[in-house]
Amino acid sequence: MSDERTFRADSARTAHSWEVEELVALSVILFPPLLIAFLLIMERVEEPLRKPASAREVATFLRTANRGEVDTLASSGIRRALSRWRGRRARRRTKNPPLV
């Protein structure tokens, strides 16, 4: 009976060690591609933030901005205000496509 308990305990430890080894191997295999995917996504997110506003775009913004966008300019700065303004202009373009 003692031998049977020892065998069960040894097989349980062996099964547990295989699970740990499989988990480690899976982590080692998946970590680099997931990290690269995350970095590529973050690059796409950061790209518009690196693009500076041109003087022409700022002048157009100041002529056509609504009250909310001017408030955003005053409270959050030119980048956030231009982002909001660009979003409004993009939505307006998609709502009324040109008729050909």
C-alpha positions as CSV (number, residue, x, y, z in Angstrom):
1,M,0.0,0.0,0.0
2,S,2.9,2.3,0.8
3,D,4.4,1.7,-2.7
4,E,1.0,2.5,-4.3
5,R,0.8,5.9,-2.5
6,T,4.4,6.7,-3.4
7,F,3.7,5.9,-7.1
8,R,0.6,8.1,-7.1
9,A,2.5,10.9,-5.4
10,D,5.4,10.6,-7.9
11,S,3.0,10.6,-10.9
12,A,1.2,13.6,-9.5
13,R,4.5,15.5,-9.1
14,T,5.5,14.5,-12.6
15,A,2.2,15.6,-14.1
16,H,2.5,18.9,-12.3
17,S,6.1,19.5,-13.5
18,W,5.0,18.8,-17.1
19,E,2.2,21.4,-16.7
20,V,4.7,24.0,-15.4
21,E,7.2,23.2,-18.2
22,E,4.5,23.5,-20.8
23,L,3.4,26.9,-19.4
24,V,7.0,28.2,-19.4
25,A,7.5,27.0,-23.0
26,L,4.3,28.6,-24.1
27,S,5.3,31.9,-22.4
28,V,8.7,31.8,-24.0
29,I,7.2,31.2,-27.5
30,L,4.3,33.7,-27.3
31,F,6.0,36.6,-25.5
32,P,8.1,38.0,-28.4
33,P,5.3,38.0,-31.1
34,L,2.9,39.6,-28.6
35,L,5.4,42.2,-27.7
36,I,6.1,43.0,-31.3
37,A,2.4,43.3,-32.0
38,F,1.9,45.6,-29.1
39,L,4.8,47.8,-30.3
40,L,3.3,48.0,-33.8
41,I,-0.1,49.0,-32.5
42,M,1.5,51.7,-30.2
43,E,3.4,53.1,-33.2
44,R,0.2,53.5,-35.1
45,V,-1.4,55.2,-32.1
46,E,1.6,57.6,-31.7
47,E,1.9,58.5,-35.3
48,P,-0.8,61.3,-35.3
49,L,0.7,62.7,-32.1
50,R,4.1,63.2,-33.8
51,K,2.6,65.1,-36.8
52,P,2.9,68.8,-36.1
53,A,0.2,71.2,-37.1
54,S,1.0,73.4,-40.1
55,A,0.4,77.1,-40.0
56,R,-2.2,76.8,-42.7
57,E,-4.1,74.2,-40.7
58,V,-4.0,76.4,-37.6
59,A,-5.3,79.4,-39.5
60,T,-8.1,77.3,-40.9
61,F,-8.9,76.0,-37.4
62,L,-9.0,79.6,-36.0
63,R,-11.5,80.6,-38.8
64,T,-13.8,77.6,-38.5
65,A,-13.6,76.4,-34.9
66,N,-16.8,76.2,-32.9
67,R,-17.1,77.3,-29.3
68,G,-16.3,73.8,-27.9
69,E,-13.1,73.5,-29.9
70,V,-12.0,77.0,-28.8
71,D,-12.7,75.9,-25.2
72,T,-10.6,72.8,-25.8
73,L,-7.8,75.0,-27.2
74,A,-7.9,77.1,-24.0
75,S,-8.0,74.3,-21.6
76,S,-6.0,71.5,-23.2
77,G,-3.8,73.0,-25.9
78,I,-3.5,73.1,-29.6
79,R,-3.0,69.4,-30.2
80,R,-6.2,68.3,-28.5
81,A,-8.2,71.1,-30.1
82,L,-6.9,70.3,-33.6
83,S,-7.6,66.6,-33.0
84,R,-11.2,67.4,-32.1
85,W,-11.5,69.8,-35.1
86,R,-10.1,67.2,-37.5
87,G,-12.6,64.6,-36.1
88,R,-15.5,67.0,-36.7
89,R,-14.3,67.7,-40.2
90,A,-13.9,64.0,-41.0
91,R,-17.4,63.2,-39.7
92,R,-18.8,66.0,-41.8
93,R,-17.1,64.6,-44.9
94,T,-18.4,61.1,-44.4
95,K,-22.0,62.2,-43.8
96,N,-22.3,64.2,-47.0
97,P,-20.3,62.4,-49.7
98,P,-20.0,64.3,-53.0
99,L,-22.6,63.4,-55.7
100,V,-21.0,62.4,-59.0
